[in-house]
Every structure is written in structure tokens, then in C-alpha cells.
Amino acid sequence: MTIDDIPTRLGQVQDRLRAACERAGRAPDSVALIAVSKKQPAEAIRAAYRAGQRVFGESYLQEALDKITELSDLDIEWHFIGRIQSNKTRQIASHFDWVHGLSDPDHARRLNDQRPPEAPPLDVCLQINLSGEDSKSGIAAEQASELLAVCDSLPRLRVRGLMTLPAPSDDEDAQRIPFRALRALRDALTTADRRLECLSMGMSDDLEAAVLEGATHVRIGTAVFGPRPYN
């Protein structure tokens, strides 16, 4: 596996997405591919960019900031998909277009207050912990309304939808269960004044199940970039 393989691997993922959309009776452009580039070098991101990819996800802030600076000549849409820490909210608010994984009212207020005034509102997805695993970030489904109410009062944040990271499974039917639950929760929380159109769910091993249950954003790392890091 080399950086030269990235365009081929990216094409294979796009083929999987198209096939999944066809199975679901959905338009191919209804699902955005977030290429998760954490622990990958900047040249790997450039290779994917040259192959047409424009949306990238990072989880480790300092590593991400270095790459954002190095790749500032490219029109990349940057998504922060890692664990949020209070001492890092200013940099996240300043350098990213999206945040997947908001689960703390204090973090929401900090991101709002620290978002640069010249930037558009920060797009966020609330992270829902559907499995109840202590090792996973996110709030319980029954806490979502309370966090949404906090975010509704913050003009520099724009809640776009929900995100989840379910327990892994090799069975597609089992994979679909938490994705279906997230979609149902999103639908229940959507109102005329608050349209939650986004479902950030699905990774390399379960993107088909996620698309079948309505994913609008899939977060794909290994299938695009291969093992990390490169030699």
C-alpha cells in the first residue's frame, strides 16, 4: 500500500457508496464521503484531493492544525471528529467547518463564543451513545432534547443533525439496528423550526448498512487510505 494507491481505493469506496445508494433507492449525491485522514501525512490528503476528494476528517487537534496550515492552498472542508476537550475548543472553533461529536453543553457554549465573527456558524452534529458503552463518547438519546435546547440559544452554532459510533458487528442486519435508531431519534427531534437533516454514521466496515438507514455523511478512513502510518 502506497500513496499512489489512494485514487484507486477512493474510487472503490465511491463505487460502494453508489451501489448502497442504488439499493436504498437514493440519489448517489445524497451521501457525503468524509475521508478520515487522522495519522495520515499531508501528501496522502493531497493525493486524495487530486482524485477529487474535498471533505476530510481529523481527530487529533495539533496534528490537524499542522496539516491545515500545510494544505492551506487547497479548498478543503475540514471536519473535526475527535473527542472535544475544553482547552481545545478555541482552535476547533477557529479552524474547522464542522464538528461531529458535540455532547457537552459547556463545549457548545465555548465553541459558540470562540467562533470567529467573520466565519459562518459552525456546523455541528450531536453525538449519541446508543450502545451505552462507557468507552464511547456521546450523550444518551433521552438527553438530546436538553442539549438541543442549549444549542438553539447559541447563534454561532448550527446543529445539522446527529452522529453515532455503534459497537462493531459483521452482520449487516445487526449493523442497521443502531443506525435505524439514530434516524428515528433524528426524526423525533426535528421540528418545523429545527430541521435536522444530517445523520453522520457509517465507517469502512459498515457504510452500506448506514446508507440503507439514511446516512448523509459516512466517515471513511482505512478503506480510503489503508493502514496508518505509511512507511
C-alpha positions in Angstrom: 0.0 0.0 0.0 1.4 3.3 -1.1 0.1 6.8 -1.5 -0.2 6.1 -5.2 -2.9 3.6 -4.4 -5.2 6.2 -2.8 -7.0 7.2 -6.0 -7.9 3.6 -6.7 -9.0 3.0 -3.1 -11.1 6.2 -3.1 -12.8 5.1 -6.3 -13.6 1.7 -4.8 -15.3 3.4 -1.8 -17.2 5.7 -4.1 -18.4 2.6 -6.0 -19.5 1.0 -2.7 -21.4 4.2 -1.9 -23.1 4.3 -5.3 -24.1 0.7 -5.0 -25.5 1.2 -1.5 -27.5 4.3 -2.6 -28.9 2.2 -5.5 -30.0 -0.5 -3.1 -31.6 2.2 -0.9 -33.3 3.9 -3.8 -31.4 7.1 -3.0 -29.5 9.6 -5.2 -25.7 9.0 -5.2 -25.1 12.6 -4.2 -27.3 12.2 -1.1 -24.3 10.9 0.9 -21.2 12.9 1.6 -17.9 11.0 2.0 -15.7 12.3 4.8 -12.2 10.9 4.2 -10.8 10.4 7.7 -7.2 11.4 7.4 -6.0 11.2 11.0 -2.5 9.9 11.4 -2.1 10.2 7.6 0.6 12.6 6.1 -0.3 15.7 4.2 0.8 14.1 1.0 -1.8 11.4 1.4 -4.5 14.1 1.7 -3.1 15.8 -1.4 -3.3 12.5 -3.3 -7.0 12.1 -2.4 -7.6 15.8 -3.2 -6.1 15.3 -6.7 -8.5 12.4 -7.1 -11.5 14.7 -6.4 -12.0 14.4 -2.6 -12.7 17.7 -0.9 -14.0 16.7 2.6 -11.6 15.4 5.3 -12.0 14.5 8.9 -9.4 14.8 11.6 -9.4 13.7 15.3 -6.1 14.9 16.8 -6.1 18.7 17.1 -2.4 19.5 16.9 -1.8 17.1 14.0 -4.8 18.5 12.3 -3.7 22.1 12.7 -0.3 21.3 11.2 -1.9 19.8 8.1 -4.5 22.6 7.8 -1.6 25.0 7.6 0.4 22.9 5.2 -2.6 22.4 2.9 -3.9 25.9 3.1 -3.6 26.2 -0.7 -6.4 23.6 -1.1 -10.1 24.4 -0.7 -10.7 21.6 1.8 -13.8 21.3 4.1 -12.4 20.2 7.4 -14.5 18.2 9.9 -13.4 17.6 13.5 -14.5 14.1 14.5 -12.4 13.6 17.7 -13.1 13.9 21.4 -13.6 17.6 22.3 -11.6 19.0 25.2 -12.3 22.3 26.9 -8.8 23.6 26.3 -9.0 22.9 22.6 -12.4 24.5 21.7 -10.9 27.8 20.6 -8.7 26.1 17.9 -11.6 23.8 16.8 -13.9 26.8 16.5 -11.4 28.7 14.5 -10.1 26.1 12.1 -12.9 23.7 11.3 -16.1 23.9 9.2 -17.9 21.0 11.0 -17.8 19.3 14.4 -19.0 15.7 14.7 -19.3 14.6 18.3 -20.7 17.5 20.3 -22.0 16.1 23.6 -21.4 18.7 26.3 -23.4 21.9 26.9 -20.2 23.7 28.1 -18.3 22.7 25.0 -21.3 24.0 22.9 -21.1 27.4 24.7 -17.3 27.6 24.3 -17.5 26.8 20.6 -20.2 29.4 20.1 -18.3 32.1 22.0 -15.0 31.3 20.3 -16.2 31.0 16.7 -14.6 33.9 14.8 -17.2 36.6 13.9 -16.2 36.7 10.3 -16.8 32.9 9.9 -20.2 31.3 9.2 -21.9 29.5 12.1 -20.1 26.2 13.0 -22.0 23.2 11.7 -22.3 20.5 14.4 -23.7 17.1 14.9 -24.7 15.9 18.4 -23.0 12.6 19.3 -25.5 10.0 20.6 -24.2 7.0 22.5 -26.8 4.4 21.6 -24.9 1.4 23.0 -24.3 2.8 26.5 -20.6 1.9 26.3 -18.5 3.8 28.8 -15.6 3.8 26.4 -17.7 5.8 23.9 -18.3 9.5 24.0 -21.8 10.9 23.5 -25.0 11.5 25.3 -27.9 9.1 25.9 -30.8 9.5 23.5 -33.0 10.9 26.2 -30.5 13.8 26.8 -30.6 15.0 23.2 -33.5 17.4 23.6 -31.8 19.2 26.5 -28.6 19.7 24.6 -30.5 20.8 21.5 -32.2 23.5 23.6 -28.9 24.8 24.7 -27.6 24.9 21.1 -30.8 26.7 20.0 -29.7 29.7 22.1 -26.2 29.9 20.5 -26.2 31.8 17.3 -22.7 30.8 16.2 -23.6 27.1 16.2 -25.9 25.4 13.7 -27.0 21.9 14.7 -27.3 19.9 11.5 -28.1 16.5 12.9 -26.9 13.6 14.9 -23.8 11.3 14.9 -23.1 7.9 16.4 -20.4 5.3 16.6 -22.0 2.0 17.3 -20.4 -1.2 18.5 -18.9 -3.2 15.6 -20.7 -6.1 14.0 -20.0 -8.2 11.0 -23.7 -8.8 10.3 -25.5 -6.2 8.2 -28.8 -6.7 9.8 -27.3 -6.1 13.2 -25.3 -3.1 11.9 -28.6 -1.5 10.7 -30.2 -1.6 14.2 -28.4 1.4 15.8 -28.4 3.4 12.6 -32.2 2.9 12.4 -32.4 4.1 16.0 -30.4 7.2 15.3 -32.6 8.0 12.3 -35.7 7.6 14.4 -34.3 9.9 17.1 -33.4 12.5 14.5 -36.9 12.4 13.1 -38.4 12.7 16.5 -36.3 15.8 17.3 -36.9 17.5 14.0 -39.5 20.3 14.1 -40.6 23.0 11.6 -38.2 25.4 13.2 -35.3 23.0 13.6 -34.5 20.9 10.6 -32.1 18.1 11.4 -31.3 16.7 8.0 -27.9 15.1 8.8 -27.0 11.6 10.0 -23.3 11.1 10.5 -22.9 7.4 10.7 -21.1 4.6 9.0 -17.4 3.8 8.5 -15.3 1.5 6.4 -16.8 -1.8 7.6 -20.5 -0.8 7.8 -21.1 2.0 5.3 -23.7 0.0 3.4 -25.8 -0.5 6.4 -25.6 3.2 7.3 -26.6 4.3 3.8 -29.6 1.9 3.9 -30.7 3.5 7.1 -30.4 7.1 5.8 -26.8 8.2 6.5 -26.0 11.6 4.9 -22.3 11.6 6.0 -20.1 8.5 6.2 -16.7 8.7 7.9 -14.2 6.5 5.9 -10.5 6.2 6.8 -8.9 2.8 6.3 -10.8 1.9 3.1 -9.5 5.1 1.5 -6.0 5.5 3.0 -5.1 2.0 4.0 -3.3 1.2 7.3 -1.6 4.1 9.1 1.0 5.4 9.1 2.8 5.0 5.8 6.4 3.8 5.8 
